[in-house]
Amino acid sequence: MNTNYKITSYCHIKNSKVSLNGSVIFSEQLLDFPEFIKAAYKSQDTKYPKFFKMDNLSKLAFLAADILLKNENLNLEETNNIALVFSNKASSLDTDRSHQKAIQHKDNYFPSPAVFVYTLPNICLGEISIKYKLYTENSFFIFDHFNAKHLLTYTNSLLDTNKAESVLCGWVEFEGDHYEAFLYLVSNEGNIEHNKQNIITLYNT
């Protein structure tokens, strides 16, 4: 197993801030999540109209991924060999609750396809894959807490077996008023060694 993979870049979205490689690139206090993520989207000049139809988890994941991937100067006319390995604790629970409210009363039954389509956590991976033409491995794992060991092992396995040239992985959580995204890109290039301690350190930054 190759242990020389590197963390190329990383992104956080939490506490009303967006940061890239440890530097804050957008901050807007006193906004609830829908307003904050919309303002952050506009600040990063992210052009993807479908963003506004996404659920909150997908918006969070998509924006963090977009910030990282557009810095890679990818050719969007060709497929890109980047795998996606995401995780969280609550799955798509926030959207599941909205859907449940829409179907629980027979006399007030109003299920929305626009909500139902996002009642799986891996749907956000699809939005990222569509924009960046990613047709490689993509997985979304559910853990009780941030699991650096699993992300490390799974990511290295994908790279060792040449199933991807690089891997975008991390933790994307949205439930109620709590939101948090930590994504990082792993490849053969970069300055930070891809190991468990470095992953944990960056996550807690």
C-alpha positions as CSV (number, residue, x, y, z in Angstrom):
1,M,0.0,0.0,0.0
2,N,1.3,3.4,-1.0
3,T,1.5,5.7,2.1
4,N,2.9,8.7,0.2
5,Y,-0.4,10.3,-0.9
6,K,-0.8,14.0,-0.1
7,I,-3.6,16.3,0.9
8,T,-3.7,18.8,-2.0
9,S,-6.2,21.2,-0.5
10,Y,-9.0,21.4,2.1
11,C,-12.2,23.4,2.7
12,H,-14.4,24.2,5.8
13,I,-17.9,25.6,5.9
14,K,-19.1,26.2,9.5
15,N,-19.9,28.9,12.0
16,S,-21.0,31.3,9.2
17,K,-17.5,31.1,7.6
18,V,-16.0,29.5,4.5
19,S,-12.3,28.8,4.5
20,L,-9.9,27.3,2.0
21,N,-6.6,25.8,3.2
22,G,-7.0,27.5,6.5
23,S,-7.8,31.0,5.2
24,V,-11.2,32.5,5.5
25,I,-12.6,33.4,2.1
26,F,-16.1,34.3,3.1
27,S,-17.7,35.3,6.4
28,E,-21.2,36.6,7.1
29,Q,-22.6,36.6,10.6
30,L,-26.2,36.8,11.8
31,L,-27.6,34.9,8.8
32,D,-29.6,31.7,9.0
33,F,-28.3,28.9,6.9
34,P,-30.4,29.4,3.7
35,E,-29.3,33.1,3.6
36,F,-25.7,32.3,4.5
37,I,-25.2,29.5,1.9
38,K,-26.8,31.7,-0.8
39,A,-24.5,34.6,0.0
40,A,-21.5,32.3,0.1
41,Y,-22.5,30.8,-3.3
42,K,-22.7,34.3,-4.8
43,S,-19.4,35.4,-3.3
44,Q,-17.6,32.4,-4.9
45,D,-19.0,33.1,-8.4
46,T,-20.4,29.6,-8.5
47,K,-22.4,29.2,-11.6
48,Y,-24.8,26.3,-11.3
49,P,-28.5,27.2,-11.5
50,K,-29.6,23.8,-10.0
51,F,-28.0,24.9,-6.8
52,F,-31.1,26.8,-5.8
53,K,-33.3,23.6,-6.1
54,M,-31.1,21.5,-3.9
55,D,-31.8,20.6,-0.3
56,N,-29.6,22.1,2.4
57,L,-27.2,19.1,2.7
58,S,-26.6,19.1,-1.0
59,K,-26.0,22.9,-1.1
60,L,-23.4,22.5,1.7
61,A,-21.6,19.6,0.0
62,F,-21.8,21.1,-3.5
63,L,-20.4,24.5,-2.5
64,A,-17.5,23.0,-0.5
65,A,-16.6,20.7,-3.4
66,D,-17.0,23.4,-6.0
67,I,-14.5,25.7,-4.1
68,L,-11.9,22.9,-4.1
69,L,-12.4,21.5,-7.5
70,K,-12.5,24.8,-9.5
71,N,-9.1,25.6,-8.1
72,E,-7.9,22.4,-9.9
73,N,-8.6,24.0,-13.3
74,L,-10.3,20.9,-14.5
75,N,-11.4,20.5,-18.1
76,L,-15.2,20.3,-17.9
77,E,-15.4,19.1,-21.5
78,E,-13.8,15.8,-20.5
79,T,-14.4,13.3,-17.7
80,N,-12.3,13.7,-14.6
81,N,-10.9,10.7,-12.7
82,I,-11.8,12.0,-9.2
83,A,-13.6,9.7,-6.7
84,L,-16.0,11.0,-4.0
85,V,-16.0,9.6,-0.5
86,F,-18.3,11.5,1.9
87,S,-19.7,10.8,5.3
88,N,-21.9,12.2,8.1
89,K,-24.0,11.3,11.1
90,A,-27.5,12.4,10.3
91,S,-27.7,11.1,6.7
92,S,-30.5,13.1,4.9
93,L,-32.5,13.4,8.1
94,D,-33.3,17.1,7.7
95,T,-34.9,16.6,4.3
96,D,-36.5,13.3,5.5
97,R,-38.4,15.3,8.2
98,S,-39.7,17.8,5.6
99,H,-40.9,14.9,3.4
100,Q,-42.5,13.1,6.4
101,K,-44.5,16.3,7.3
102,A,-45.8,16.4,3.7
103,I,-47.2,12.8,3.8
104,Q,-48.2,12.1,7.4
105,H,-51.8,13.4,7.1
106,K,-54.2,11.8,4.6
107,D,-56.4,14.9,4.6
108,N,-53.4,17.2,3.9
109,Y,-51.3,15.0,1.7
110,F,-48.9,17.1,-0.4
111,P,-45.6,15.2,-1.2
112,S,-43.2,17.3,-3.3
113,P,-41.0,15.5,-5.8
114,A,-38.5,18.4,-5.3
115,V,-38.2,17.3,-1.7
116,F,-38.5,13.6,-2.1
117,V,-35.6,13.4,-4.6
118,Y,-33.2,14.6,-1.9
119,T,-34.1,12.0,0.8
120,L,-30.9,10.1,0.2
121,P,-27.6,11.4,1.3
122,N,-25.7,10.4,-1.8
123,I,-27.8,12.6,-4.1
124,C,-25.4,15.5,-3.3
125,L,-22.6,13.4,-4.8
126,G,-24.6,13.2,-8.0
127,E,-24.9,17.0,-8.3
128,I,-21.1,17.3,-7.9
129,S,-20.5,14.5,-10.4
130,I,-22.7,16.1,-13.0
131,K,-21.0,19.5,-12.9
132,Y,-17.5,18.1,-12.9
133,K,-18.1,15.0,-15.1
134,L,-17.0,12.5,-12.4
135,Y,-17.8,9.0,-13.4
136,T,-15.5,7.2,-10.9
137,E,-16.3,5.7,-7.5
138,N,-18.6,7.6,-5.2
139,S,-19.7,6.6,-1.7
140,F,-21.5,8.2,1.2
141,F,-20.9,6.6,4.7
142,I,-22.9,7.1,7.9
143,F,-20.9,7.1,11.2
144,D,-21.6,8.2,14.7
145,H,-18.8,10.7,14.5
146,F,-16.1,11.9,12.1
147,N,-14.1,8.8,11.1
148,A,-10.7,9.7,9.9
149,K,-9.4,6.1,9.9
150,H,-12.1,5.0,7.5
151,L,-11.6,7.9,5.2
152,L,-7.9,7.3,5.1
153,T,-8.2,3.5,4.4
154,Y,-10.9,3.8,1.8
155,T,-9.3,6.7,0.0
156,N,-5.8,5.0,-0.1
157,S,-7.4,1.8,-1.4
158,L,-9.1,3.6,-4.3
159,L,-5.8,5.2,-5.2
160,D,-3.7,2.0,-4.8
161,T,-6.0,0.1,-7.1
162,N,-6.0,2.9,-9.7
163,K,-9.8,3.4,-9.4
164,A,-9.1,7.1,-9.3
165,E,-6.3,9.6,-9.8
166,S,-7.4,11.7,-6.8
167,V,-10.2,11.5,-4.2
168,L,-12.4,14.2,-2.7
169,C,-13.5,13.1,0.7
170,G,-14.6,14.3,4.1
171,W,-17.6,15.1,6.3
172,V,-20.8,17.0,5.4
173,E,-23.4,17.3,8.1
174,F,-26.7,19.2,8.2
175,E,-29.4,18.8,10.8
176,G,-31.6,21.4,12.2
177,D,-29.6,24.5,12.9
178,H,-26.3,22.6,12.8
179,Y,-24.2,22.5,9.6
180,E,-20.6,21.6,9.0
181,A,-18.6,20.7,5.9
182,F,-15.0,19.5,5.9
183,L,-13.7,18.3,2.5
184,Y,-10.2,17.6,1.4
185,L,-8.6,16.5,-1.9
186,V,-6.0,13.6,-1.9
187,S,-3.6,12.9,-4.7
188,N,0.1,12.3,-5.4
189,E,0.8,16.0,-5.1
190,G,0.6,18.4,-2.1
191,N,2.5,19.4,1.0
192,I,0.5,17.6,3.7
193,E,1.0,13.9,4.2
194,H,-2.3,12.0,4.0
195,N,-2.4,10.2,7.4
196,K,-4.9,9.9,10.2
197,Q,-3.4,12.5,12.5
198,N,-3.2,15.2,9.8
199,I,-6.8,14.5,8.8
200,I,-8.0,14.9,12.3
201,T,-5.8,18.0,12.8
202,L,-7.3,19.7,9.7
203,Y,-10.8,18.7,10.6
204,N,-10.4,20.4,14.0
205,T,-8.9,23.5,12.5
